[in-house]
Amino acid sequence: MVFNFDTLLETLPEGTSLTEYIIKMLIMFAIGGILIYLAIKKEYEPALLLPIGFGAILANIPLTSIVENPVTGELGIFGALYEATIANELFPVLIFIAVGAMIDFGPLFQTPSMLFFGAAAQFGIFATMMVALALGFSLKEAGAIGVIGAADGPTTIYVGSAFGLDKGIMGPLTVAAYSYMSLVPIIQPPVIKALTTKKERQIRMDFQQKEVSKLTRILFPIVVTVIAGIIAPESVALIGALMFGNLIRECGVLNRLSETAQTTLANLVTILLGITIGTTMNAEAFLTKNTLLIMLLGLVAFIFDTAGGVMFAKLLNLFRKDKINPMVGAAGISAFPMSARVIQKLAKDEDPHNFVLMQSVAANVSGQLGSVVAGSMILVLIGKIAGL
């Protein structure tokens, strides 16, 4: 389509003047530029924020038909890609195969008690969902917004897609989920310090290296898939993909497939997911009060999740002789391995000889499982209420 000023005027959204349209377009260009800046200059989740930012710019070029032809209404290339890969949850599932191939559950086998923190740190999901409902979001929208607190972008996209949320919600959801994942080193420390004393942050934890058999590593993804599938059938797609990727890693006979899943598959899907989500950020749909609320609620969810993990650890310490460093509880979110690194850095800042990385990693990988189960619970609960 050749640019035609008359066509532009004819296709302006109802009730929008040309001046308003241009201002909104420039704002979206600026937002796309900011995301690209954060990706390149600050290195905040560059693999996702850069394509999302560029996609936002593409989607707001006047008379572009990459998403939908403004005259005929026919789907463009990225509109078709969205319907074929995100609306049907394909991309989130593929990403989970890649994530599963990257995860080493060894630290969790050696400190299985850390599994509880993967559950406790999902508190923010349900708390934020209640807040979102109180602010006027629909039940489905509130559920998807709450999942941002899992610090797990693919799960957020999966739940939103399963609920059939429109692109105007999916764009802000995805940007919030991945933006806050990259901001874990900024968000978590002040929350942790506000809830703990210096003495608590200096607690040392014993860690004894144990040999984990190959059979255990192979059986783990199979058993987890079966148990999770029986308890929450809606979790099978995500937990099954995550565990399948881990089985490829641990079986020892599919090294090339494991490497492909960790690199080629992860990179390809991430690029396409990012730019496709970015193209949903049309000014009319994105520049709304709901977008701002979703971004704020995403921050609230992260804070609640971090606080939930810390407070759960402090609660356990009331009944334990061998105390848990409460900071480890905050690693129960799904932002792997960023959160574990943040906790270790905080511990080292308080005591240069304190090493809690392995326990933090164990809590962090359990958070991967916890986020999937929590997302599935949202699907089940809201599905039953809404009759899905």
N, C-alpha and C positions, 0 to 999 in steps of 0.2 A: 504494500500500500504506500503510495507516494503521499507525503505530508500535504494536507489540504486544510487551510484555515477554516473554511466553511464546514468541512466534515467535523473538525474539532468542536466547533460551536454546537453542531447538531448532536454530538455524542457526550456533551457535558452532563454529569449527573444532575438529576432534577433538583432544582433549587440552588444550584451552585453557579456563581458568576465566574466569568473568565479570570478575574483578578484573584478570587478565592481559590480557583483551580490551580493557578500558577504558584500561589503561596504554598499551598499544600504540596505541590510537586517539589518545590525547592526544599521544603522541610524534610520530605522523604529522601531526597538526594543527600541532605545533610545527615540524616540518620544512617543511611547506607554508608556515607563517608566515615562517620564516627565508628561504626562497626568494623570497617576496614582498617581504620587507624588503630583501634584496640587490638585487632588481630596482628597487625604488622609491628607497630611500635611497642605495645605492651605485651604482646604474645599471649593474649587471653583467648584460649581455644581457637587458634588461628585456622585450623582445618575446617571449622564450622562458621565462625563469625565472618571470615572473609567471603566465602561464597554466599552467605545469607545477606551480607551488606551489598554485594554486587548484584544479587538477585533483586533486592529492594530497588536499586537504581534502575535495573532493566524494566521492572514492572511499572514504573512511573514515568517512563518516556511517553510523551503524547502520541496517541494513536497506535501504540505498539499492539501487536496481536500475538505476542509470544504466549500469553495466558488465554486470552479470549479475544476474538475479533470484535472490535467495538461496534462494527456496523452489522455484521451477520450473526454474531453471537457464537460462532463456531469456536471450538477449543483450539488453542494454539499448541505448540510443542510442549511447553511447560505445564499447560493446563491438562493436557493428555497424560503427561508424566506424573502429575500429582494424582490423578484419578487411578492410574495403573500401579502406583508404587506406595503412596502414602494413605490415600483414602481406604485402601484394602489392607493396610498394616504390613505390607511387604518389606519396606526398607527397615523399620524398627526390628523386625525379626532377623533380617540379614545382619544387621549391626550386632545383634546379640550373639550370633554365631561367632563373629569376629572377637567380641569381648570375651566370650567363653574360652576361646583359644589363647587369649592373652593372660588369663588369670591362673595363678598358682595357688591352690587351696591348701598347700602345705602348712603355712602358719596357722590356719584354722584347725587343721587336724591336731596340731600340737597344743593348741590352747582352745579347745572346743567351747569353753565357757564364754568366749567372746561372741559366740553366735547370738546370745541374748541381746547384745547391743545392736545387732542388725535389725532387731525388732523394736527395741526401745527408741531408736533414733528415727523411727517412722511416725512418731507422735505428731510431728508438724503437719503431716498429710491430712489427718482427720481434724485437727484443730483449725487449720486454714480453710478446710472445706466448710466448716461451720461458719467461719467469718465471712466467706464468700457468699454463702446462702443469706446471711444477715444483710449483706450489701446489695442483694437483689439479683444475683446471678441465678440462673436455672440450676436444677439439681445436677444435670449432666455437666454443665459448665463448671460448677463448683467442685465436682469430683475431679475433673481434669486439672483444674487450677491447683487443687490440693496436692496432686501428684508431683507438681514442680518441687515440692519439699523433699522428694526422694532423691534429689540431686541426680536424676537419671533422665536425660533427654529422650532416649528411645522409648522408655516406659510412658513418659508424658505424651509423646506423639501417638503411641499405640492406644492409650486410653482415650485420648481425644478423637482419634479416628474411629475407634470402636463405637463411640457415642454419636458419630456422624456430625460432629461440630463443624460449622462452616469455616471457610478460610479466614474470615475476619477474626476468629478466635484462635485458630491454629497458629497463625503468624506470631502474635504476641506470646502465646504459650511456649512456642519453641524458642523464641528469642530469650524469654525470661529463664527457661530451664537451662539453656546452654550458657547464657551470660553469667548466671549465678554459680554454675559449676566452675567457671573460670575464676570467679571472685572468692572462692573458698578461702584462700590465704588472707583475704581482707576481712571477710565476714566472720569467720569462726574465732580468731584470737580474742577480739574484745568481748564476745559472748562468753567464752570459756573463762576469761580472767574475771569477768563480773560475777561468775557463779562459783568460783573456787578461791581458796586462799593460797598463798605462796607455799605453805607447808604441804597442802594437798597436791599442788603441781610438782612438788619435789619427791613424791612417793616413788620409790623404786619397786619394780616388779621382777621377780625371778623368771627366767626363761630357760628351760632345759631343752636342748636340741634332741629331737627323737627321730629315729628313722621311720619313714612312712613307706609301707610296702607298695609295690606297683599295683597289686591286686586291689588294695584299698583305694588308690587313686582312680582305678578304672571303675570300680563298683560305685563310688560316690556319685558321679553324675547320673548313673542309671537309677540308683535308689532314690535320689532326690527328685528326679523327674516323675517317678512312679508315685511317690508319697504326695508330692505337690499336686500332681494330676488328680489323685483321688480326693484330696481335701478341697482343692479349688480347680475344677476342670478348665475354668477360663484362663488359668495360668499356663496351660500346656504349651501354647505357642511360644511365649517368651521364655519360660523356664526351660522348655525343651530345647529351644535354639541355643540358650546359654550353656546348658549342660552338654549338648551335642558338640558345640565348639570345644568345650573342655575335654570331652572324651577323645576328640581328634588329637588334642594336645598330649594327653596322658597315655594313649594306647601304645605309642612307641613305634607304630608301623606306618604312620601317615604323616611323617615329618614335612613332606612337601605340601600336603594339604593344610597342615597346621600353619606353616609359614605363609601360605597363600591367604588363608583366612585372616591372619594377623596383619598382613600388609596390603596385598592387592585388593582383597574383598573390602577390608575396612576403609581403605583410601577411596576406592571407587564409589562405594555407597555413601560415604561421608560427603564427598564432593557433590554428588547428585542430590542427596538429601538437603544439603545446605542451600544450594542455589534454587532448588524447587520450592523449599519453604520460603526463601527470600522473595520469590516472585508472587507469593500470596500477600505480600505486604503492600497492597494497593492503598493509596492515601485515603480513599473514602472509607475503607474498612479498618485501616490501622490507626488513623488519627482520631480516636474516640476516647471518651472517658473510660470505657472498659479497658482499653489498652493500658492506661496509666494505673488503673486499679489492679490489673493482672500483674504488672511489674512490681507493684508494692506488695501484693499478696505473696508473690514468689519470694520476696525478701523475708516477709513474715514467716513463711513456711520454712525457709532455711534456718532462721533464728530459732524457731520452735523445735526443729529437728535436732539442732546442736544442743539446745538446752535440755531436751528430753533425754538424750544420751548421757549428758553430764550428770543430771539429777538422778538417773537410774543407777549410775555407778556409785554416787554418794549414798543412795538408799541401800545398796548391797553392802557397802562398807560398814553400815550399822550392825551387820550380822556376821561379818567376816573377820577372822583373825589376821589373815594376810590381805592387806588392803590393796584395792585397785586404784591406780592413778585415775581420778575422775575424767581427765582429759581424753583418755582412751575411749570413753563412751561416746564422745563427739565424733569419733572416726566411724561410727556405725552408719553414716550416710553412704550413698552409693558412688560418690565422687572418688573413684579409684584411679591412681593411688595418691591423688593430691591431698586428701584429708589426712591420710596416714603420715605423709611427709610433714604437714603442718603441725601435727601433734608432736612428732619427734623433735621438730625445731623448737617448739615451745618448751618441751621438757629439757632440751639441751640448754636453752637460754636460762632456765631456772637452776639447772645443775649440769655442768658440762660432762659429768660422768654418768648421767642417767640415760639409759637406752630402753625405750619402750616401743621401738619401731615394729618389732615382730608382733607384739600384741595389737598395735594399731592397725597393722596390715590385716591381721586376722579379723578384727572388728570391721574393717573396711570391706573385705571380700564378703563378709556375712551381710553387709549392707546391700551388696548387689543382689543377693537372694531376697533379703527383706523387702527391697523396693519392688521387686517383681510380685512377690506375694501380696504386698499392700495394694499395688495397682490392681491385682486380680480381685482382691476383696472389694475395692471400690466398684469394679465392674459388676461383681455379684450383687452387692448391696443395692446399688443404684439400679441395676438391671431388674431386680425383683420389684423394687418400688415403682419403677417407671414402666414395668411390663415389657422389657426388651427381650 
